[in-house]
Amino acid sequence: MPKPKKMRKTQSKPKNAEKRASPASIPIAAVPHLFNEKILEWQEAQFKALKAIHEKLDEILVVLKEE
């Protein structure tokens, strides 16, 4: 009769692992001041991008009016 295979012991996670989550796993919405800072950074980046597009379109418009 063959011997039964030995089961490996698995490392169990502590019951409070969810409570002791690392800061990286905390959703940014849970920390309002960080969330607001990220929104402001995003808005500033969007504004700069739209401003650059607007300036480029103005340059194109000037060239088209000259022709």
N, CA, C and O atoms as CSV, one atom per row, in Angstrom:
chain,resi,resn,atom,element,x,y,z
A,1,MET,N,N,0.841,-1.180,0.000
A,1,MET,CA,C,0.000,0.000,0.000
A,1,MET,C,C,0.886,1.242,0.000
A,1,MET,O,O,1.783,1.346,0.836
A,2,PRO,N,N,0.655,2.211,-0.935
A,2,PRO,CA,C,1.525,3.403,-0.998
A,2,PRO,C,C,1.278,4.328,0.188
A,2,PRO,O,O,0.179,4.418,0.737
A,3,LYS,N,N,2.351,5.004,0.549
A,3,LYS,CA,C,2.251,5.958,1.660
A,3,LYS,C,C,1.531,7.219,1.173
A,3,LYS,O,O,1.740,7.658,0.042
A,4,PRO,N,N,0.702,7.789,2.009
A,4,PRO,CA,C,0.052,9.043,1.612
A,4,PRO,C,C,1.074,10.175,1.554
A,4,PRO,O,O,2.015,10.216,2.347
A,5,LYS,N,N,0.879,11.088,0.608
A,5,LYS,CA,C,1.798,12.222,0.474
A,5,LYS,C,C,1.620,13.156,1.650
A,5,LYS,O,O,0.511,13.377,2.136
A,6,LYS,N,N,2.733,13.695,2.093
A,6,LYS,CA,C,2.679,14.653,3.200
A,6,LYS,C,C,2.236,16.007,2.655
A,6,LYS,O,O,2.702,16.463,1.611
A,7,MET,N,N,1.359,16.608,3.364
A,7,MET,CA,C,0.882,17.932,2.982
A,7,MET,C,C,1.845,18.976,3.521
A,7,MET,O,O,2.289,18.898,4.667
A,8,ARG,N,N,2.157,19.942,2.691
A,8,ARG,CA,C,3.007,21.047,3.152
A,8,ARG,C,C,2.204,21.952,4.062
A,8,ARG,O,O,1.006,22.158,3.869
A,9,LYS,N,N,2.875,22.475,5.034
A,9,LYS,CA,C,2.221,23.444,5.904
A,9,LYS,C,C,2.239,24.793,5.190
A,9,LYS,O,O,3.287,25.258,4.742
A,10,THR,N,N,1.100,25.394,5.093
A,10,THR,CA,C,1.035,26.717,4.475
A,10,THR,C,C,1.152,27.766,5.561
A,10,THR,O,O,0.688,27.592,6.688
A,11,GLN,N,N,1.778,28.842,5.187
A,11,GLN,CA,C,1.906,29.930,6.150
A,11,GLN,C,C,0.584,30.680,6.190
A,11,GLN,O,O,0.099,31.183,5.177
A,12,SER,N,N,0.031,30.740,7.361
A,12,SER,CA,C,-1.242,31.440,7.491
A,12,SER,C,C,-0.987,32.922,7.715
A,12,SER,O,O,-0.022,33.310,8.374
A,13,LYS,N,N,-1.861,33.735,7.162
A,13,LYS,CA,C,-1.744,35.179,7.342
A,13,LYS,C,C,-2.394,35.549,8.666
A,13,LYS,O,O,-3.381,34.935,9.072
A,14,PRO,N,N,-1.853,36.528,9.322
A,14,PRO,CA,C,-2.490,36.963,10.566
A,14,PRO,C,C,-3.914,37.448,10.303
A,14,PRO,O,O,-4.218,37.959,9.225
A,15,LYS,N,N,-4.767,37.284,11.285
A,15,LYS,CA,C,-6.166,37.670,11.122
A,15,LYS,C,C,-6.323,39.166,10.905
A,15,LYS,O,O,-7.279,39.606,10.268
A,16,ASN,N,N,-5.399,39.941,11.425
A,16,ASN,CA,C,-5.506,41.394,11.326
A,16,ASN,C,C,-4.681,41.954,10.167
A,16,ASN,O,O,-4.336,43.136,10.177
A,17,ALA,N,N,-4.364,41.143,9.187
A,17,ALA,CA,C,-3.531,41.599,8.070
A,17,ALA,C,C,-4.199,42.742,7.316
A,17,ALA,O,O,-3.527,43.666,6.858
A,18,GLU,N,N,-5.525,42.678,7.188
A,18,GLU,CA,C,-6.232,43.737,6.468
A,18,GLU,C,C,-6.134,45.060,7.219
A,18,GLU,O,O,-6.039,46.128,6.615
A,19,LYS,N,N,-6.159,44.970,8.545
A,19,LYS,CA,C,-6.104,46.187,9.346
A,19,LYS,C,C,-4.727,46.825,9.295
A,19,LYS,O,O,-4.596,48.043,9.422
A,20,ARG,N,N,-3.702,46.006,9.108
A,20,ARG,CA,C,-2.336,46.525,9.078
A,20,ARG,C,C,-1.833,46.640,7.643
A,20,ARG,O,O,-0.688,46.291,7.357
A,21,ALA,N,N,-2.660,47.114,6.765
A,21,ALA,CA,C,-2.291,47.248,5.356
A,21,ALA,C,C,-1.213,48.310,5.200
A,21,ALA,O,O,-1.163,49.283,5.952
A,22,SER,N,N,-0.363,48.105,4.222
A,22,SER,CA,C,0.697,49.074,3.968
A,22,SER,C,C,0.088,50.360,3.418
A,22,SER,O,O,-0.995,50.324,2.836
A,23,PRO,N,N,0.767,51.496,3.592
A,23,PRO,CA,C,0.225,52.768,3.095
A,23,PRO,C,C,-0.042,52.758,1.591
A,23,PRO,O,O,-0.944,53.450,1.119
A,24,ALA,N,N,0.733,51.979,0.836
A,24,ALA,CA,C,0.551,51.949,-0.614
A,24,ALA,C,C,-0.781,51.304,-0.994
A,24,ALA,O,O,-1.315,51.574,-2.069
A,25,SER,N,N,-1.316,50.457,-0.122
A,25,SER,CA,C,-2.560,49.780,-0.463
A,25,SER,C,C,-3.795,50.566,-0.022
A,25,SER,O,O,-4.921,50.154,-0.302
A,26,ILE,N,N,-3.596,51.683,0.657
A,26,ILE,CA,C,-4.720,52.513,1.088
A,26,ILE,C,C,-5.188,53.342,-0.106
A,26,ILE,O,O,-4.376,54.031,-0.724
A,27,PRO,N,N,-6.467,53.291,-0.443
A,27,PRO,CA,C,-6.943,54.080,-1.583
A,27,PRO,C,C,-6.742,55.573,-1.339
A,27,PRO,O,O,-6.937,56.068,-0.229
A,28,ILE,N,N,-6.352,56.277,-2.393
A,28,ILE,CA,C,-6.040,57.706,-2.238
A,28,ILE,C,C,-7.277,58.499,-1.821
A,28,ILE,O,O,-7.153,59.551,-1.194
A,29,ALA,N,N,-8.455,58.011,-2.161
A,29,ALA,CA,C,-9.679,58.714,-1.768
A,29,ALA,C,C,-9.895,58.684,-0.259
A,29,ALA,O,O,-10.667,59.477,0.279
A,30,ALA,N,N,-9.209,57.766,0.421
A,30,ALA,CA,C,-9.348,57.679,1.874
A,30,ALA,C,C,-8.583,58.789,2.578
A,30,ALA,O,O,-8.792,59.038,3.765
A,31,VAL,N,N,-7.697,59.455,1.847
A,31,VAL,CA,C,-6.903,60.533,2.429
A,31,VAL,C,C,-7.211,61.790,1.620
A,31,VAL,O,O,-6.550,62.061,0.618
A,32,PRO,N,N,-8.215,62.561,2.053
A,32,PRO,CA,C,-8.723,63.671,1.230
A,32,PRO,C,C,-7.675,64.680,0.791
A,32,PRO,O,O,-7.717,65.136,-0.351
A,33,HIS,N,N,-6.733,65.047,1.661
A,33,HIS,CA,C,-5.778,66.077,1.252
A,33,HIS,C,C,-4.857,65.565,0.151
A,33,HIS,O,O,-4.461,66.341,-0.719
A,34,LEU,N,N,-4.506,64.280,0.163
A,34,LEU,CA,C,-3.693,63.730,-0.922
A,34,LEU,C,C,-4.516,63.639,-2.202
A,34,LEU,O,O,-4.013,63.898,-3.296
A,35,PHE,N,N,-5.774,63.272,-2.056
A,35,PHE,CA,C,-6.659,63.184,-3.212
A,35,PHE,C,C,-6.802,64.551,-3.866
A,35,PHE,O,O,-6.709,64.672,-5.087
A,36,ASN,N,N,-7.031,65.585,-3.051
A,36,ASN,CA,C,-7.180,66.943,-3.575
A,36,ASN,C,C,-5.904,67.406,-4.262
A,36,ASN,O,O,-5.957,68.071,-5.296
A,37,GLU,N,N,-4.757,67.056,-3.688
A,37,GLU,CA,C,-3.481,67.445,-4.289
A,37,GLU,C,C,-3.320,66.802,-5.660
A,37,GLU,O,O,-2.876,67.457,-6.602
A,38,LYS,N,N,-3.674,65.532,-5.779
A,38,LYS,CA,C,-3.567,64.839,-7.069
A,38,LYS,C,C,-4.532,65.443,-8.092
A,38,LYS,O,O,-4.187,65.580,-9.265
A,39,ILE,N,N,-5.727,65.801,-7.653
A,39,ILE,CA,C,-6.695,66.429,-8.559
A,39,ILE,C,C,-6.147,67.761,-9.057
A,39,ILE,O,O,-6.257,68.073,-10.242
A,40,LEU,N,N,-5.559,68.545,-8.161
A,40,LEU,CA,C,-5.004,69.841,-8.564
A,40,LEU,C,C,-3.845,69.661,-9.536
A,40,LEU,O,O,-3.717,70.427,-10.491
A,41,GLU,N,N,-2.995,68.655,-9.304
A,41,GLU,CA,C,-1.898,68.374,-10.237
A,41,GLU,C,C,-2.464,67.997,-11.605
A,41,GLU,O,O,-1.972,68.457,-12.635
A,42,TRP,N,N,-3.491,67.165,-11.610
A,42,TRP,CA,C,-4.098,66.738,-12.864
A,42,TRP,C,C,-4.709,67.927,-13.592
A,42,TRP,O,O,-4.548,68.060,-14.805
A,43,GLN,N,N,-5.411,68.795,-12.858
A,43,GLN,CA,C,-6.031,69.966,-13.478
A,43,GLN,C,C,-4.978,70.890,-14.075
A,43,GLN,O,O,-5.169,71.434,-15.163
A,44,GLU,N,N,-3.870,71.067,-13.369
A,44,GLU,CA,C,-2.807,71.933,-13.882
A,44,GLU,C,C,-2.202,71.349,-15.156
A,44,GLU,O,O,-1.931,72.082,-16.107
A,45,ALA,N,N,-1.990,70.043,-15.179
A,45,ALA,CA,C,-1.451,69.395,-16.373
A,45,ALA,C,C,-2.423,69.531,-17.542
A,45,ALA,O,O,-2.004,69.791,-18.670
A,46,GLN,N,N,-3.714,69.359,-17.280
A,46,GLN,CA,C,-4.717,69.509,-18.331
A,46,GLN,C,C,-4.748,70.942,-18.856
A,46,GLN,O,O,-4.855,71.167,-20.062
A,47,PHE,N,N,-4.653,71.903,-17.946
A,47,PHE,CA,C,-4.669,73.306,-18.344
A,47,PHE,C,C,-3.475,73.627,-19.239
A,47,PHE,O,O,-3.627,74.289,-20.266
A,48,LYS,N,N,-2.285,73.158,-18.851
A,48,LYS,CA,C,-1.086,73.422,-19.655
A,48,LYS,C,C,-1.201,72.784,-21.035
A,48,LYS,O,O,-0.803,73.381,-22.035
A,49,ALA,N,N,-1.745,71.575,-21.087
A,49,ALA,CA,C,-1.897,70.892,-22.372
A,49,ALA,C,C,-2.884,71.637,-23.267
A,49,ALA,O,O,-2.624,71.838,-24.453
A,50,LEU,N,N,-4.004,72.041,-22.702
A,50,LEU,CA,C,-4.998,72.779,-23.496
A,50,LEU,C,C,-4.470,74.135,-23.937
A,50,LEU,O,O,-4.772,74.593,-25.040
A,51,LYS,N,N,-3.687,74.777,-23.085
A,51,LYS,CA,C,-3.103,76.070,-23.443
A,51,LYS,C,C,-2.128,75.911,-24.607
A,51,LYS,O,O,-2.105,76.742,-25.515
A,52,ALA,N,N,-1.326,74.851,-24.583
A,52,ALA,CA,C,-0.381,74.599,-25.669
A,52,ALA,C,C,-1.124,74.332,-26.980
A,52,ALA,O,O,-0.716,74.813,-28.037
A,53,ILE,N,N,-2.203,73.571,-26.910
A,53,ILE,CA,C,-3.005,73.300,-28.105
A,53,ILE,C,C,-3.616,74.596,-28.638
A,53,ILE,O,O,-3.613,74.839,-29.845
A,54,HIS,N,N,-4.134,75.416,-27.742
A,54,HIS,CA,C,-4.749,76.686,-28.141
A,54,HIS,C,C,-3.724,77.594,-28.826
A,54,HIS,O,O,-4.026,78.215,-29.845
A,55,GLU,N,N,-2.518,77.669,-28.267
A,55,GLU,CA,C,-1.470,78.507,-28.868
A,55,GLU,C,C,-1.096,77.996,-30.254
A,55,GLU,O,O,-0.892,78.785,-31.176
A,56,LYS,N,N,-1.006,76.672,-30.403
A,56,LYS,CA,C,-0.660,76.094,-31.701
A,56,LYS,C,C,-1.762,76.383,-32.719
A,56,LYS,O,O,-1.475,76.688,-33.876
A,57,LEU,N,N,-3.014,76.287,-32.293
A,57,LEU,CA,C,-4.123,76.600,-33.197
A,57,LEU,C,C,-4.121,78.074,-33.589
A,57,LEU,O,O,-4.451,78.412,-34.726
A,58,ASP,N,N,-3.753,78.951,-32.661
A,58,ASP,CA,C,-3.638,80.377,-32.991
A,58,ASP,C,C,-2.570,80.599,-34.053
A,58,ASP,O,O,-2.767,81.390,-34.975
A,59,GLU,N,N,-1.429,79.900,-33.927
A,59,GLU,CA,C,-0.357,80.023,-34.925
A,59,GLU,C,C,-0.851,79.557,-36.294
A,59,GLU,O,O,-0.580,80.203,-37.306
A,60,ILE,N,N,-1.567,78.448,-36.327
A,60,ILE,CA,C,-2.097,77.924,-37.592
A,60,ILE,C,C,-3.099,78.905,-38.194
A,60,ILE,O,O,-3.115,79.118,-39.406
A,61,LEU,N,N,-3.925,79.493,-37.354
A,61,LEU,CA,C,-4.921,80.454,-37.823
A,61,LEU,C,C,-4.251,81.682,-38.437
A,61,LEU,O,O,-4.709,82.184,-39.462
A,62,VAL,N,N,-3.181,82.166,-37.827
A,62,VAL,CA,C,-2.450,83.320,-38.363
A,62,VAL,C,C,-1.878,82.981,-39.733
A,62,VAL,O,O,-1.962,83.789,-40.658
A,63,VAL,N,N,-1.299,81.795,-39.869
A,63,VAL,CA,C,-0.730,81.379,-41.158
A,63,VAL,C,C,-1.830,81.274,-42.212
A,63,VAL,O,O,-1.634,81.695,-43.352
A,64,LEU,N,N,-2.962,80.730,-41.851
A,64,LEU,CA,C,-4.061,80.592,-42.812
A,64,LEU,C,C,-4.622,81.947,-43.234
A,64,LEU,O,O,-5.012,82.119,-44.388
A,65,LYS,N,N,-4.667,82.903,-42.320
A,65,LYS,CA,C,-5.171,84.235,-42.657
A,65,LYS,C,C,-4.221,84.964,-43.590
A,65,LYS,O,O,-4.656,85.778,-44.405
A,66,GLU,N,N,-2.920,84.682,-43.483
A,66,GLU,CA,C,-1.929,85.330,-44.346
A,66,GLU,C,C,-2.055,84.846,-45.784
A,66,GLU,O,O,-1.734,85.587,-46.713
A,67,GLU,N,N,-2.508,83.639,-45.978
A,67,GLU,CA,C,-2.584,83.083,-47.340
A,67,GLU,C,C,-3.758,83.570,-48.114
A,67,GLU,O,O,-3.941,83.183,-49.268
